[in-house]
Amino acid sequence: MNRARLYFVLFLITTYPIYVLSQERIVPIKFGNMETWAVRYIKESSLLGGKTKILYNLGPTDTIRQNKAYNFRKTIWGISNAYANPAGIDKAATSTQPERRGNGYCARLDTRIETVKVLGFIDIEVCIAGSLFMGDVCEPVKSASDPYSSINVGYPFTGTPKALLFDVKAKVSPERKVLKATGFGSKKWFEGHDEPEVYVYLQKRWEDKDGNIYAKRIGTVRKRFSSSIPEWQNDYRLNIDYGDITEKPYFKEYMGLFPAGGQFKARNSKGKMVPIKEVGWGDADDKPTHVILMITAGCYPAFYGHPGNALWIDNLRWVY
């Protein structure tokens, strides 16, 4: 091999990792830099004390001083913060909010106890885990008996990203106990470990003539943070796997198809909230129609969790 050709080969070898990296395309997710929020002032009913509570929605900057439903058409993000009006009683609860980070903002998601006092007395206590998700909320929420009936999960999406990229920090209790506080009956602790999590489900959805929604799972990644991350980890990467992942060594039951992977609902073409029925894993050439991106301070169902756990998130991006 002559010297010129040797130098060329060495050049390719030494620059190959840089060349590969340069082929990745980073695409910011809308409002994923956590810099703009709508601030809502909700006055609770006099029966609950009549205080004004603040709710936040991730989306265009706005200030709203009315007890009215948020216009989720302005954003791609649903949130655990809720304006509720059961039996004509106005109530507001916040578990996700902006927090200062340097010269900008991040999102802070908390698991906390929401206490409802009627005429000055504690009436019910509910455990709430802060969350952000692609979708919207049916406001005002009318009932807590089926919380998922008010959450339209998923957003139209046809991309096939390689990974999700974000900055993250977490506070996770090492205690092996989880609180159940639904507001009905007394609070109860049981054995378990509540963990903040981030996951992406890419789905190919369709609807039958009766309005039922079906889906195939095209892509999956789900990460639970089992211990605290006291300092910011920037550019944390979750690679998305496509197709059937049940034979992968890392596979856990909670990563599987619904209902084991979580039961969610979506709004059909008739405007009705119906369960999303995942009927199988996608093929290699399938393309998604929707994405579920969920960020939450706890991995248990509604009204379960470990109060005090928290997750901070910033700079959400797709990697192609």
Solvent accessible surface area in square Angstrom, and as a share of the most:
residue,aa,sasa,rsa
1,M,158,0.70
2,N,100,0.51
3,R,176,0.64
4,A,77,0.60
5,R,154,0.56
6,L,80,0.40
7,Y,130,0.50
8,F,120,0.50
9,V,50,0.29
10,L,85,0.42
11,F,119,0.50
12,L,91,0.45
13,I,112,0.57
14,T,94,0.54
15,T,38,0.22
16,Y,134,0.51
17,P,86,0.54
18,I,120,0.61
19,Y,135,0.51
20,V,67,0.38
21,L,120,0.60
22,S,76,0.49
23,Q,110,0.49
24,E,38,0.17
25,R,144,0.53
26,I,77,0.39
27,V,46,0.27
28,P,102,0.64
29,I,11,0.05
30,K,122,0.52
31,F,40,0.16
32,G,1,0.01
33,N,77,0.39
34,M,0,0.00
35,E,73,0.33
36,T,48,0.28
37,W,17,0.06
38,A,0,0.00
39,V,37,0.21
40,R,1,0.00
41,Y,58,0.22
42,I,0,0.00
43,K,122,0.52
44,E,8,0.04
45,S,26,0.17
46,S,100,0.65
47,L,71,0.35
48,L,25,0.12
49,G,56,0.54
50,G,17,0.16
51,K,141,0.60
52,T,77,0.45
53,K,69,0.29
54,I,68,0.35
55,L,0,0.00
56,Y,48,0.18
57,N,1,0.01
58,L,1,0.01
59,G,0,0.00
60,P,47,0.30
61,T,106,0.62
62,D,47,0.24
63,T,78,0.45
64,I,22,0.11
65,R,172,0.63
66,Q,107,0.48
67,N,53,0.27
68,K,97,0.41
69,A,46,0.35
70,Y,13,0.05
71,N,57,0.29
72,F,22,0.09
73,R,214,0.78
74,K,86,0.36
75,T,9,0.05
76,I,17,0.08
77,W,2,0.01
78,G,0,0.00
79,I,4,0.02
80,S,29,0.19
81,N,1,0.00
82,A,24,0.19
83,Y,11,0.04
84,A,18,0.14
85,N,23,0.12
86,P,51,0.32
87,A,104,0.80
88,G,58,0.56
89,I,50,0.25
90,D,27,0.14
91,K,25,0.11
92,A,1,0.01
93,A,18,0.14
94,T,24,0.14
95,S,1,0.01
96,T,0,0.00
97,Q,28,0.13
98,P,28,0.18
99,E,58,0.26
100,R,149,0.54
101,R,57,0.21
102,G,73,0.70
103,N,157,0.81
104,G,14,0.13
105,Y,70,0.27
106,C,2,0.01
107,A,0,0.00
108,R,72,0.26
109,L,0,0.00
110,D,12,0.06
111,T,2,0.01
112,R,84,0.31
113,I,51,0.26
114,E,26,0.12
115,T,51,0.30
116,V,20,0.12
117,K,100,0.42
118,V,39,0.22
119,L,130,0.64
120,G,64,0.61
121,F,158,0.66
122,I,106,0.54
123,D,91,0.47
124,I,63,0.32
125,E,47,0.21
126,V,17,0.10
127,C,0,0.00
128,I,36,0.18
129,A,26,0.20
130,G,0,0.00
131,S,14,0.09
132,L,0,0.00
133,F,4,0.02
134,M,6,0.03
135,G,6,0.06
136,D,24,0.12
137,V,13,0.07
138,C,41,0.24
139,E,25,0.11
140,P,41,0.26
141,V,23,0.13
142,K,118,0.50
143,S,56,0.36
144,A,50,0.39
145,S,90,0.58
146,D,58,0.30
147,P,34,0.21
148,Y,63,0.24
149,S,41,0.26
150,S,13,0.09
151,I,40,0.20
152,N,20,0.10
153,V,1,0.00
154,G,7,0.07
155,Y,81,0.31
156,P,90,0.57
157,F,37,0.15
158,T,105,0.61
159,G,20,0.20
160,T,51,0.30
161,P,0,0.00
162,K,94,0.40
163,A,0,0.00
164,L,0,0.00
165,L,18,0.09
166,F,0,0.00
167,D,6,0.03
168,V,0,0.00
169,K,43,0.18
170,A,3,0.03
171,K,109,0.46
172,V,10,0.06
173,S,22,0.14
174,P,117,0.74
175,E,85,0.38
176,R,154,0.56
177,K,76,0.32
178,V,0,0.00
179,L,4,0.02
180,K,75,0.32
181,A,3,0.02
182,T,29,0.17
183,G,14,0.13
184,F,145,0.60
185,G,75,0.72
186,S,90,0.58
187,K,95,0.40
188,K,129,0.55
189,W,122,0.43
190,F,78,0.33
191,E,147,0.66
192,G,12,0.11
193,H,22,0.10
194,D,2,0.01
195,E,26,0.11
196,P,0,0.00
197,E,3,0.02
198,V,0,0.00
199,Y,7,0.03
200,V,0,0.00
201,Y,0,0.00
202,L,0,0.00
203,Q,0,0.00
204,K,75,0.32
205,R,30,0.11
206,W,110,0.39
207,E,63,0.28
208,D,48,0.25
209,K,177,0.75
210,D,96,0.50
211,G,1,0.01
212,N,44,0.23
213,I,12,0.06
214,Y,52,0.20
215,A,0,0.00
216,K,63,0.27
217,R,0,0.00
218,I,3,0.01
219,G,0,0.00
220,T,4,0.02
221,V,21,0.12
222,R,25,0.09
223,K,69,0.29
224,R,52,0.19
225,F,7,0.03
226,S,68,0.44
227,S,73,0.47
228,S,53,0.34
229,I,20,0.10
230,P,104,0.66
231,E,130,0.58
232,W,62,0.22
233,Q,83,0.37
234,N,94,0.48
235,D,81,0.42
236,Y,48,0.18
237,R,92,0.33
238,L,13,0.06
239,N,92,0.47
240,I,10,0.05
241,D,44,0.23
242,Y,84,0.32
243,G,13,0.13
244,D,79,0.41
245,I,2,0.01
246,T,52,0.30
247,E,161,0.72
248,K,83,0.35
249,P,136,0.86
250,Y,91,0.34
251,F,52,0.22
252,K,103,0.44
253,E,131,0.59
254,Y,55,0.21
255,M,17,0.07
256,G,6,0.06
257,L,41,0.20
258,F,13,0.06
259,P,104,0.66
260,A,53,0.41
261,G,2,0.01
262,G,25,0.24
263,Q,76,0.34
264,F,16,0.07
265,K,40,0.17
266,A,2,0.02
267,R,95,0.35
268,N,12,0.06
269,S,97,0.63
270,K,131,0.55
271,G,48,0.46
272,K,131,0.56
273,M,35,0.16
274,V,15,0.08
275,P,54,0.34
276,I,0,0.00
277,K,84,0.36
278,E,16,0.07
279,V,83,0.48
280,G,16,0.15
281,W,44,0.15
282,G,7,0.07
283,D,86,0.45
284,A,113,0.87
285,D,118,0.61
286,D,22,0.12
287,K,124,0.53
288,P,2,0.01
289,T,46,0.26
290,H,42,0.19
291,V,0,0.00
292,I,0,0.00
293,L,0,0.00
294,M,16,0.07
295,I,0,0.00
296,T,13,0.07
297,A,0,0.00
298,G,5,0.05
299,C,20,0.12
300,Y,66,0.25
301,P,76,0.48
302,A,33,0.26
303,F,36,0.15
304,Y,52,0.20
305,G,0,0.00
306,H,14,0.06
307,P,41,0.25
308,G,40,0.38
309,N,1,0.00
310,A,0,0.00
311,L,0,0.00
312,W,24,0.08
313,I,0,0.00
314,D,7,0.04
315,N,52,0.27
316,L,1,0.01
317,R,44,0.16
318,W,11,0.04
319,V,0,0.00
320,Y,54,0.21
